Amino acid sequence: MRELILGVALVLAICILSGCNASPEATKADYIISKEDQSILVAKHITQKDSESKTFTEFKKNNIELINYIVEDTQLYNELEIGEKVNVTPKTNDKGEYAVMQSDPPQIIAGQIERIKD
């Protein structure tokens, strides 16, 4: 009986401790890593911690997908913040196509920018 109680206590302790280590920051998403000239630079599929601590060079070195989105709405551009989690949909034409300017990183005109709150 004593061994059963110790076993259950050990399993509960492991579950609780592993839950404490599961940080919401470990969730990967798209984050704004810089703003300049009416565009936002978004790093795809990174953690919030990386968005706040890593440099452009580090993202490039680690082959993180980076996209410069041109934000046509000046008010929205001014409200967006570096480190903010976003989901950006490109602006499309009548055929559902969008233009990608061949630069490094590529530039795309943002159609819709969804600001994601945790």
N, CA, C and O atoms as CSV, one atom per row, in Angstrom:
chain,resi,resn,atom,element,x,y,z
A,1,MET,N,N,0.815,-1.185,0.000
A,1,MET,CA,C,0.000,0.000,0.000
A,1,MET,C,C,0.867,1.261,0.000
A,1,MET,O,O,0.597,2.228,-0.713
A,2,ARG,N,N,1.900,1.216,0.811
A,2,ARG,CA,C,2.806,2.359,0.913
A,2,ARG,C,C,3.493,2.621,-0.430
A,2,ARG,O,O,3.669,3.773,-0.826
A,3,GLU,N,N,3.878,1.548,-1.129
A,3,GLU,CA,C,4.522,1.691,-2.431
A,3,GLU,C,C,3.558,2.287,-3.455
A,3,GLU,O,O,3.972,3.073,-4.307
A,4,LEU,N,N,2.295,1.926,-3.381
A,4,LEU,CA,C,1.288,2.459,-4.298
A,4,LEU,C,C,1.119,3.962,-4.082
A,4,LEU,O,O,1.041,4.729,-5.043
A,5,ILE,N,N,1.062,4.371,-2.837
A,5,ILE,CA,C,0.914,5.803,-2.519
A,5,ILE,C,C,2.148,6.578,-2.989
A,5,ILE,O,O,2.015,7.663,-3.554
A,6,LEU,N,N,3.336,6.034,-2.762
A,6,LEU,CA,C,4.555,6.691,-3.218
A,6,LEU,C,C,4.591,6.776,-4.748
A,6,LEU,O,O,5.014,7.786,-5.309
A,7,GLY,N,N,4.146,5.710,-5.414
A,7,GLY,CA,C,4.114,5.698,-6.879
A,7,GLY,C,C,3.173,6.760,-7.428
A,7,GLY,O,O,3.521,7.478,-8.366
A,8,VAL,N,N,1.983,6.862,-6.845
A,8,VAL,CA,C,1.011,7.874,-7.274
A,8,VAL,C,C,1.556,9.265,-6.994
A,8,VAL,O,O,1.425,10.155,-7.834
A,9,ALA,N,N,2.161,9.472,-5.838
A,9,ALA,CA,C,2.733,10.772,-5.499
A,9,ALA,C,C,3.840,11.143,-6.475
A,9,ALA,O,O,3.947,12.304,-6.872
A,10,LEU,N,N,4.658,10.185,-6.864
A,10,LEU,CA,C,5.739,10.438,-7.807
A,10,LEU,C,C,5.183,10.819,-9.178
A,10,LEU,O,O,5.675,11.756,-9.806
A,11,VAL,N,N,4.176,10.109,-9.640
A,11,VAL,CA,C,3.557,10.425,-10.936
A,11,VAL,C,C,2.950,11.826,-10.896
A,11,VAL,O,O,3.122,12.593,-11.844
A,12,LEU,N,N,2.253,12.171,-9.836
A,12,LEU,CA,C,1.661,13.506,-9.701
A,12,LEU,C,C,2.745,14.584,-9.683
A,12,LEU,O,O,2.598,15.630,-10.315
A,13,ALA,N,N,3.830,14.326,-8.958
A,13,ALA,CA,C,4.924,15.302,-8.893
A,13,ALA,C,C,5.535,15.527,-10.276
A,13,ALA,O,O,5.834,16.663,-10.645
A,14,ILE,N,N,5.717,14.461,-11.031
A,14,ILE,CA,C,6.284,14.591,-12.377
A,14,ILE,C,C,5.335,15.383,-13.275
A,14,ILE,O,O,5.773,16.248,-14.034
A,15,CYS,N,N,4.043,15.089,-13.190
A,15,CYS,CA,C,3.057,15.815,-14.009
A,15,CYS,C,C,3.042,17.297,-13.662
A,15,CYS,O,O,2.997,18.148,-14.550
A,16,ILE,N,N,3.078,17.597,-12.394
A,16,ILE,CA,C,3.046,18.997,-11.962
A,16,ILE,C,C,4.315,19.724,-12.397
A,16,ILE,O,O,4.243,20.837,-12.919
A,17,LEU,N,N,5.476,19.105,-12.186
A,17,LEU,CA,C,6.735,19.731,-12.558
A,17,LEU,C,C,6.863,19.914,-14.059
A,17,LEU,O,O,7.359,20.946,-14.510
A,18,SER,N,N,6.435,18.949,-14.833
A,18,SER,CA,C,6.527,19.105,-16.288
A,18,SER,C,C,5.566,20.174,-16.771
A,18,SER,O,O,5.848,20.856,-17.756
A,19,GLY,N,N,4.438,20.334,-16.100
A,19,GLY,CA,C,3.492,21.402,-16.442
A,19,GLY,C,C,4.070,22.768,-16.148
A,19,GLY,O,O,3.792,23.726,-16.869
A,20,CYS,N,N,4.860,22.872,-15.116
A,20,CYS,CA,C,5.485,24.152,-14.774
A,20,CYS,C,C,6.515,24.557,-15.821
A,20,CYS,O,O,6.724,25.746,-16.061
A,21,ASN,N,N,7.153,23.582,-16.438
A,21,ASN,CA,C,8.168,23.880,-17.438
A,21,ASN,C,C,7.582,24.202,-18.805
A,21,ASN,O,O,8.278,24.745,-19.663
A,22,ALA,N,N,6.318,23.877,-19.018
A,22,ALA,CA,C,5.686,24.159,-20.314
A,22,ALA,C,C,5.328,25.640,-20.363
A,22,ALA,O,O,4.302,26.064,-19.831
A,23,SER,N,N,6.171,26.398,-20.994
A,23,SER,CA,C,6.008,27.845,-21.058
A,23,SER,C,C,5.216,28.238,-22.298
A,23,SER,O,O,5.432,27.668,-23.368
A,24,PRO,N,N,4.284,29.220,-22.175
A,24,PRO,CA,C,3.566,29.673,-23.361
A,24,PRO,C,C,4.516,30.308,-24.379
A,24,PRO,O,O,4.190,30.389,-25.563
A,25,GLU,N,N,5.683,30.756,-23.925
A,25,GLU,CA,C,6.659,31.349,-24.844
A,25,GLU,C,C,7.206,30.316,-25.823
A,25,GLU,O,O,7.705,30.670,-26.891
A,26,ALA,N,N,7.113,29.048,-25.458
A,26,ALA,CA,C,7.647,28.011,-26.326
A,26,ALA,C,C,6.773,27.805,-27.561
A,26,ALA,O,O,7.197,27.161,-28.520
A,27,THR,N,N,5.563,28.346,-27.543
A,27,THR,CA,C,4.674,28.247,-28.690
A,27,THR,C,C,5.241,29.088,-29.825
A,27,THR,O,O,5.598,30.251,-29.637
A,28,LYS,N,N,5.317,28.484,-30.996
A,28,LYS,CA,C,5.889,29.200,-32.137
A,28,LYS,C,C,4.784,29.852,-32.951
A,28,LYS,O,O,3.703,29.291,-33.131
A,29,ALA,N,N,5.083,31.055,-33.438
A,29,ALA,CA,C,4.134,31.830,-34.228
A,29,ALA,C,C,4.920,32.835,-35.058
A,29,ALA,O,O,6.147,32.774,-35.121
A,30,ASP,N,N,4.208,33.758,-35.692
A,30,ASP,CA,C,4.830,34.818,-36.486
A,30,ASP,C,C,4.875,36.091,-35.656
A,30,ASP,O,O,3.857,36.529,-35.119
A,31,TYR,N,N,6.069,36.688,-35.552
A,31,TYR,CA,C,6.259,37.878,-34.721
A,31,TYR,C,C,6.901,39.006,-35.517
A,31,TYR,O,O,7.717,38.777,-36.411
A,32,ILE,N,N,6.512,40.230,-35.170
A,32,ILE,CA,C,7.147,41.414,-35.745
A,32,ILE,C,C,8.495,41.585,-35.065
A,32,ILE,O,O,8.569,41.652,-33.838
A,33,ILE,N,N,9.575,41.658,-35.862
A,33,ILE,CA,C,10.896,41.823,-35.255
A,33,ILE,C,C,11.496,43.190,-35.542
A,33,ILE,O,O,12.490,43.567,-34.921
A,34,SER,N,N,10.908,43.946,-36.477
A,34,SER,CA,C,11.329,45.329,-36.678
A,34,SER,C,C,10.283,46.070,-37.500
A,34,SER,O,O,9.440,45.465,-38.162
A,35,LYS,N,N,10.363,47.397,-37.439
A,35,LYS,CA,C,9.469,48.282,-38.188
A,35,LYS,C,C,10.313,49.383,-38.806
A,35,LYS,O,O,11.216,49.926,-38.170
A,36,GLU,N,N,10.003,49.705,-40.065
A,36,GLU,CA,C,10.739,50.789,-40.718
A,36,GLU,C,C,10.043,51.149,-42.019
A,36,GLU,O,O,9.614,50.271,-42.768
A,37,ASP,N,N,9.931,52.452,-42.285
A,37,ASP,CA,C,9.410,52.949,-43.558
A,37,ASP,C,C,8.087,52.312,-43.953
A,37,ASP,O,O,7.939,51.840,-45.081
A,38,GLN,N,N,7.128,52.294,-43.042
A,38,GLN,CA,C,5.770,51.799,-43.294
A,38,GLN,C,C,5.736,50.294,-43.602
A,38,GLN,O,O,4.805,49.811,-44.247
A,39,SER,N,N,6.755,49.560,-43.140
A,39,SER,CA,C,6.717,48.107,-43.303
A,39,SER,C,C,7.132,47.432,-42.003
A,39,SER,O,O,7.865,47.992,-41.187
A,40,ILE,N,N,6.640,46.221,-41.842
A,40,ILE,CA,C,6.991,45.413,-40.667
A,40,ILE,C,C,7.752,44.189,-41.151
A,40,ILE,O,O,7.392,43.577,-42.156
A,41,LEU,N,N,8.794,43.844,-40.435
A,41,LEU,CA,C,9.558,42.638,-40.739
A,41,LEU,C,C,9.041,41.544,-39.817
A,41,LEU,O,O,9.119,41.657,-38.594
A,42,VAL,N,N,8.514,40.490,-40.417
A,42,VAL,CA,C,7.925,39.395,-39.652
A,42,VAL,C,C,8.792,38.157,-39.792
A,42,VAL,O,O,9.147,37.750,-40.897
A,43,ALA,N,N,9.125,37.565,-38.651
A,43,ALA,CA,C,9.840,36.284,-38.617
A,43,ALA,C,C,8.791,35.202,-38.407
A,43,ALA,O,O,7.968,35.287,-37.495
A,44,LYS,N,N,8.829,34.188,-39.257
A,44,LYS,CA,C,7.825,33.132,-39.239
A,44,LYS,C,C,8.242,31.995,-38.321
A,44,LYS,O,O,9.400,31.576,-38.298
A,45,HIS,N,N,7.267,31.510,-37.570
A,45,HIS,CA,C,7.407,30.294,-36.766
A,45,HIS,C,C,8.580,30.368,-35.778
A,45,HIS,O,O,9.484,29.533,-35.791
A,46,ILE,N,N,8.531,31.395,-34.926
A,46,ILE,CA,C,9.542,31.555,-33.866
A,46,ILE,C,C,8.824,31.705,-32.523
A,46,ILE,O,O,7.603,31.851,-32.480
A,47,THR,N,N,9.580,31.668,-31.444
A,47,THR,CA,C,8.997,31.883,-30.118
A,47,THR,C,C,8.998,33.377,-29.790
A,47,THR,O,O,9.736,34.156,-30.394
A,48,GLN,N,N,8.176,33.755,-28.843
A,48,GLN,CA,C,8.141,35.155,-28.422
A,48,GLN,C,C,9.501,35.562,-27.857
A,48,GLN,O,O,9.967,36.676,-28.095
A,49,LYS,N,N,10.126,34.670,-27.119
A,49,LYS,CA,C,11.448,34.966,-26.551
A,49,LYS,C,C,12.454,35.272,-27.656
A,49,LYS,O,O,13.233,36.218,-27.542
A,50,ASP,N,N,12.440,34.470,-28.734
A,50,ASP,CA,C,13.346,34.719,-29.860
A,50,ASP,C,C,13.055,36.071,-30.507
A,50,ASP,O,O,13.976,36.775,-30.922
A,51,SER,N,N,11.770,36.434,-30.593
A,51,SER,CA,C,11.409,37.713,-31.225
A,51,SER,C,C,11.989,38.896,-30.460
A,51,SER,O,O,12.266,39.944,-31.044
A,52,GLU,N,N,12.169,38.730,-29.173
A,52,GLU,CA,C,12.662,39.815,-28.331
A,52,GLU,C,C,14.179,39.809,-28.166
A,52,GLU,O,O,14.769,40.832,-27.818
A,53,SER,N,N,14.819,38.656,-28.414
A,53,SER,CA,C,16.243,38.566,-28.080
A,53,SER,C,C,17.176,38.335,-29.270
A,53,SER,O,O,18.359,38.664,-29.190
A,54,LYS,N,N,16.673,37.783,-30.357
A,54,LYS,CA,C,17.567,37.469,-31.474
A,54,LYS,C,C,17.622,38.609,-32.482
A,54,LYS,O,O,16.691,39.405,-32.599
A,55,THR,N,N,18.729,38.666,-33.202
A,55,THR,CA,C,18.938,39.712,-34.193
A,55,THR,C,C,18.561,39.216,-35.585
A,55,THR,O,O,18.394,38.018,-35.812
A,56,PHE,N,N,18.430,40.160,-36.505
A,56,PHE,CA,C,18.155,39.846,-37.898
A,56,PHE,C,C,19.188,38.852,-38.420
A,56,PHE,O,O,18.834,37.884,-39.093
A,57,THR,N,N,20.446,39.084,-38.117
A,57,THR,CA,C,21.535,38.216,-38.566
A,57,THR,C,C,21.360,36.797,-38.031
A,57,THR,O,O,21.584,35.828,-38.758
A,58,GLU,N,N,20.965,36.669,-36.770
A,58,GLU,CA,C,20.762,35.335,-36.190
A,58,GLU,C,C,19.611,34.606,-36.885
A,58,GLU,O,O,19.697,33.405,-37.143
A,59,PHE,N,N,18.530,35.339,-37.189
A,59,PHE,CA,C,17.416,34.716,-37.898
A,59,PHE,C,C,17.859,34.235,-39.279
A,59,PHE,O,O,17.521,33.125,-39.689
A,60,LYS,N,N,18.617,35.071,-39.995
A,60,LYS,CA,C,19.097,34.692,-41.331
A,60,LYS,C,C,20.012,33.471,-41.242
A,60,LYS,O,O,19.907,32.544,-42.046
A,61,LYS,N,N,20.903,33.483,-40.264
A,61,LYS,CA,C,21.860,32.382,-40.088
A,61,LYS,C,C,21.131,31.062,-39.826
A,61,LYS,O,O,21.577,30.005,-40.271
A,62,ASN,N,N,20.009,31.127,-39.102
A,62,ASN,CA,C,19.244,29.929,-38.755
A,62,ASN,C,C,18.145,29.616,-39.775
A,62,ASN,O,O,17.275,28.783,-39.525
A,63,ASN,N,N,18.196,30.294,-40.926
A,63,ASN,CA,C,17.230,30.052,-42.014
A,63,ASN,C,C,15.771,30.221,-41.592
A,63,ASN,O,O,14.896,29.478,-42.036
A,64,ILE,N,N,15.525,31.197,-40.739
A,64,ILE,CA,C,14.153,31.527,-40.358
A,64,ILE,C,C,13.546,32.346,-41.498
A,64,ILE,O,O,14.176,33.273,-42.007
A,65,GLU,N,N,12.328,32.000,-41.891
A,65,GLU,CA,C,11.666,32.740,-42.972
A,65,GLU,C,C,11.320,34.151,-42.491
A,65,GLU,O,O,10.645,34.326,-41.476
A,66,LEU,N,N,11.791,35.143,-43.231
A,66,LEU,CA,C,11.544,36.547,-42.921
A,66,LEU,C,C,10.814,37.184,-44.092
A,66,LEU,O,O,11.166,36.955,-45.249
A,67,ILE,N,N,9.793,37.987,-43.791
A,67,ILE,CA,C,9.048,38.689,-44.837
A,67,ILE,C,C,8.811,40.117,-44.390
A,67,ILE,O,O,8.385,40.372,-43.263
A,68,ASN,N,N,9.094,41.050,-45.297
A,68,ASN,CA,C,8.770,42.462,-45.083
A,68,ASN,C,C,7.371,42.693,-45.621
A,68,ASN,O,O,7.138,42.558,-46.823
A,69,TYR,N,N,6.438,43.039,-44.747
A,69,TYR,CA,C,5.076,43.354,-45.179
A,69,TYR,C,C,4.921,44.861,-45.207
A,69,TYR,O,O,5.186,45.534,-44.211
A,70,ILE,N,N,4.493,45.397,-46.342
A,70,ILE,CA,C,4.228,46.824,-46.475
A,70,ILE,C,C,2.822,47.062,-45.942
A,70,ILE,O,O,1.862,46.449,-46.407
A,71,VAL,N,N,2.706,47.960,-44.960
A,71,VAL,CA,C,1.424,48.232,-44.309
A,71,VAL,C,C,0.880,49.535,-44.867
A,71,VAL,O,O,1.440,50.603,-44.617
A,72,GLU,N,N,-0.208,49.453,-45.620
A,72,GLU,CA,C,-0.779,50.638,-46.255
A,72,GLU,C,C,-1.569,51.508,-45.275
A,72,GLU,O,O,-1.698,52.713,-45.492
A,73,ASP,N,N,-2.093,50.923,-44.215
A,73,ASP,CA,C,-2.876,51.652,-43.209
A,73,ASP,C,C,-1.915,52.281,-42.195
A,73,ASP,O,O,-1.360,51.590,-41.340
A,74,THR,N,N,-1.728,53.592,-42.302
A,74,THR,CA,C,-0.769,54.292,-41.445
A,74,THR,C,C,-1.122,54.178,-39.967
A,74,THR,O,O,-0.236,53.996,-39.131
A,75,GLN,N,N,-2.402,54.282,-39.637
A,75,GLN,CA,C,-2.808,54.174,-38.229
A,75,GLN,C,C,-2.463,52.800,-37.674
A,75,GLN,O,O,-1.920,52.688,-36.575
A,76,LEU,N,N,-2.777,51.753,-38.433
A,76,LEU,CA,C,-2.452,50.396,-37.982
A,76,LEU,C,C,-0.939,50.228,-37.854
A,76,LEU,O,O,-0.459,49.655,-36.876
A,77,TYR,N,N,-0.193,50.723,-38.831
A,77,TYR,CA,C,1.268,50.627,-38.772
A,77,TYR,C,C,1.786,51.253,-37.478
A,77,TYR,O,O,2.640,50.678,-36.802
A,78,ASN,N,N,1.267,52.431,-37.138
A,78,ASN,CA,C,1.719,53.123,-35.923
A,78,ASN,C,C,1.350,52.363,-34.658
A,78,ASN,O,O,2.049,52.475,-33.650
A,79,GLU,N,N,0.268,51.592,-34.690
A,79,GLU,CA,C,-0.174,50.835,-33.508
A,79,GLU,C,C,0.595,49.525,-33.324
A,79,GLU,O,O,0.739,49.040,-32.202
A,80,LEU,N,N,1.085,48.960,-34.415
A,80,LEU,CA,C,1.803,47.686,-34.328
A,80,LEU,C,C,3.107,47.859,-33.559
A,80,LEU,O,O,3.765,48.895,-33.656
A,81,GLU,N,N,3.470,46.836,-32.797
A,81,GLU,CA,C,4.668,46.911,-31.965
A,81,GLU,C,C,5.615,45.761,-32.259
A,81,GLU,O,O,5.190,44.656,-32.595
A,82,ILE,N,N,6.894,46.037,-32.129
A,82,ILE,CA,C,7.906,44.997,-32.257
A,82,ILE,C,C,7.671,43.978,-31.141
A,82,ILE,O,O,7.424,44.356,-29.995
A,83,GLY,N,N,7.747,42.700,-31.472
A,83,GLY,CA,C,7.499,41.636,-30.505
A,83,GLY,C,C,6.054,41.181,-30.485
A,83,GLY,O,O,5.706,40.254,-29.754
A,84,GLU,N,N,5.198,41.828,-31.287
A,84,GLU,CA,C,3.780,41.475,-31.322
A,84,GLU,C,C,3.554,40.266,-32.237
A,84,GLU,O,O,4.140,40.157,-33.314
A,85,LYS,N,N,2.686,39.366,-31.771
A,85,LYS,CA,C,2.341,38.183,-32.555
A,85,LYS,C,C,1.276,38.578,-33.569
A,85,LYS,O,O,0.276,39.206,-33.220
A,86,VAL,N,N,1.502,38.202,-34.837
A,86,VAL,CA,C,0.578,38.585,-35.904
A,86,VAL,C,C,0.348,37.430,-36.877
A,86,VAL,O,O,1.132,36.485,-36.957
A,87,ASN,N,N,-0.738,37.544,-37.597
A,87,ASN,CA,C,-1.021,36.665,-38.720
A,87,ASN,C,C,-1.327,37.581,-39.894
A,87,ASN,O,O,-2.350,38.266,-39.897
A,88,VAL,N,N,-0.451,37.600,-40.889
A,88,VAL,CA,C,-0.582,38.534,-41.997
A,88,VAL,C,C,-1.012,37.787,-43.253
A,88,VAL,O,O,-0.426,36.771,-43.628
A,89,THR,N,N,-2.057,38.319,-43.896
A,89,THR,CA,C,-2.530,37.794,-45.170
A,89,THR,C,C,-2.149,38.796,-46.250
A,89,THR,O,O,-2.455,39.981,-46.117
A,90,PRO,N,N,-1.490,38.352,-47.313
A,90,PRO,CA,C,-1.099,39.286,-48.379
A,90,PRO,C,C,-2.310,39.900,-49.082
A,90,PRO,O,O,-3.384,39.301,-49.138
A,91,LYS,N,N,-2.113,41.099,-49.613
A,91,LYS,CA,C,-3.140,41.763,-50.413
A,91,LYS,C,C,-3.154,41.086,-51.782
A,91,LYS,O,O,-2.109,40.927,-52.414
A,92,THR,N,N,-4.343,40.688,-52.237
A,92,THR,CA,C,-4.455,39.967,-53.492
A,92,THR,C,C,-5.251,40.764,-54.525
A,92,THR,O,O,-5.996,41.683,-54.185
A,93,ASN,N,N,-5.078,40.391,-55.788
A,93,ASN,CA,C,-5.854,41.009,-56.858
A,93,ASN,C,C,-7.146,40.211,-57.051
A,93,ASN,O,O,-7.460,39.333,-56.247
A,94,ASP,N,N,-7.896,40.515,-58.118
A,94,ASP,CA,C,-9.170,39.845,-58.380
A,94,ASP,C,C,-9.025,38.340,-58.601
A,94,ASP,O,O,-9.979,37.590,-58.396
A,95,LYS,N,N,-7.860,37.901,-59.010
A,95,LYS,CA,C,-7.605,36.485,-59.269
A,95,LYS,C,C,-7.069,35.755,-58.044
A,95,LYS,O,O,-6.782,34.560,-58.111
A,96,GLY,N,N,-6.934,36.464,-56.931
A,96,GLY,CA,C,-6.401,35.846,-55.722
A,96,GLY,C,C,-4.890,35.762,-55.705
A,96,GLY,O,O,-4.318,35.033,-54.895
A,97,GLU,N,N,-4.232,36.503,-56.593
A,97,GLU,CA,C,-2.775,36.484,-56.672
A,97,GLU,C,C,-2.201,37.683,-55.916
A,97,GLU,O,O,-2.854,38.717,-55.774
A,98,TYR,N,N,-0.983,37.525,-55.441
A,98,TYR,CA,C,-0.297,38.649,-54.802
A,98,TYR,C,C,1.131,38.728,-55.319
A,98,TYR,O,O,1.725,37.736,-55.740
A,99,ALA,N,N,1.656,39.943,-55.271
A,99,ALA,CA,C,3.003,40.184,-55.792
A,99,ALA,C,C,4.035,40.040,-54.679
A,99,ALA,O,O,3.837,40.515,-53.561
A,100,VAL,N,N,5.136,39.377,-55.007
A,100,VAL,CA,C,6.264,39.246,-54.089
A,100,VAL,C,C,7.439,39.964,-54.741
A,100,VAL,O,O,7.918,39.564,-55.802
A,101,MET,N,N,7.893,41.027,-54.093
A,101,MET,CA,C,9.040,41.759,-54.618
A,101,MET,C,C,10.309,40.977,-54.295
A,101,MET,O,O,10.548,40.616,-53.143
A,102,GLN,N,N,11.098,40.725,-55.294
A,102,GLN,CA,C,12.279,39.875,-55.167
A,102,GLN,C,C,13.417,40.621,-54.477
A,102,GLN,O,O,14.361,41.080,-55.119
A,103,SER,N,N,13.307,40.727,-53.192
A,103,SER,CA,C,14.361,41.335,-52.383
A,103,SER,C,C,14.700,40.337,-51.284
A,103,SER,O,O,14.096,39.267,-51.209
A,104,ASP,N,N,15.642,40.674,-50.451
A,104,ASP,CA,C,16.008,39.781,-49.356
A,104,ASP,C,C,15.970,40.558,-48.049
A,104,ASP,O,O,16.857,41.375,-47.803
A,105,PRO,N,N,14.974,40.329,-47.208
A,105,PRO,CA,C,13.862,39.403,-47.354
A,105,PRO,C,C,12.823,39.919,-48.356
A,105,PRO,O,O,12.789,41.111,-48.660
A,106,PRO,N,N,11.973,39.012,-48.870
A,106,PRO,CA,C,10.963,39.418,-49.840
A,106,PRO,C,C,9.993,40.428,-49.243
A,106,PRO,O,O,9.780,40.463,-48.031
A,107,GLN,N,N,9.409,41.251,-50.114
A,107,GLN,CA,C,8.438,42.250,-49.683
A,107,GLN,C,C,7.079,41.918,-50.288
A,107,GLN,O,O,6.973,41.587,-51.469
A,108,ILE,N,N,6.050,42.013,-49.464
A,108,ILE,CA,C,4.685,41.734,-49.885
A,108,ILE,C,C,3.788,42.817,-49.274
A,108,ILE,O,O,3.980,43.210,-48.124
A,109,ILE,N,N,2.823,43.287,-50.038
A,109,ILE,CA,C,1.861,44.249,-49.486
A,109,ILE,C,C,0.882,43.481,-48.604
A,109,ILE,O,O,0.277,42.500,-49.037
A,110,ALA,N,N,0.735,43.935,-47.370
A,110,ALA,CA,C,-0.166,43.280,-46.417
A,110,ALA,C,C,-1.608,43.612,-46.760
A,110,ALA,O,O,-1.953,44.773,-46.984
A,111,GLY,N,N,-2.446,42.586,-46.800
A,111,GLY,CA,C,-3.871,42.789,-47.013
A,111,GLY,C,C,-4.566,42.934,-45.678
A,111,GLY,O,O,-5.200,43.953,-45.403
A,112,GLN,N,N,-4.446,41.917,-44.855
A,112,GLN,CA,C,-5.056,41.919,-43.530
A,112,GLN,C,C,-3.991,41.527,-42.508
A,112,GLN,O,O,-3.208,40.602,-42.722
A,113,ILE,N,N,-3.985,42.259,-41.388
A,113,ILE,CA,C,-3.067,41.939,-40.302
A,113,ILE,C,C,-3.892,41.650,-39.062
A,113,ILE,O,O,-4.560,42.528,-38.517
A,114,GLU,N,N,-3.831,40.408,-38.632
A,114,GLU,CA,C,-4.545,39.998,-37.428
A,114,GLU,C,C,-3.553,40.046,-36.265
A,114,GLU,O,O,-2.516,39.383,-36.289
A,115,ARG,N,N,-3.888,40.833,-35.258
A,115,ARG,CA,C,-3.049,40.933,-34.071
A,115,ARG,C,C,-3.529,39.868,-33.095
A,115,ARG,O,O,-4.692,39.863,-32.692
A,116,ILE,N,N,-2.633,38.972,-32.718
A,116,ILE,CA,C,-3.003,37.832,-31.889
A,116,ILE,C,C,-2.612,38.100,-30.441
A,116,ILE,O,O,-1.446,38.336,-30.125
A,117,LYS,N,N,-3.596,38.057,-29.590
A,117,LYS,CA,C,-3.375,38.257,-28.152
A,117,LYS,C,C,-3.342,36.900,-27.471
A,117,LYS,O,O,-4.146,36.024,-27.790
A,118,ASP,N,N,-2.420,36.721,-26.537
A,118,ASP,CA,C,-2.336,35.455,-25.793
A,118,ASP,C,C,-3.229,35.481,-24.595
A,118,ASP,O,O,-3.290,34.503,-23.850
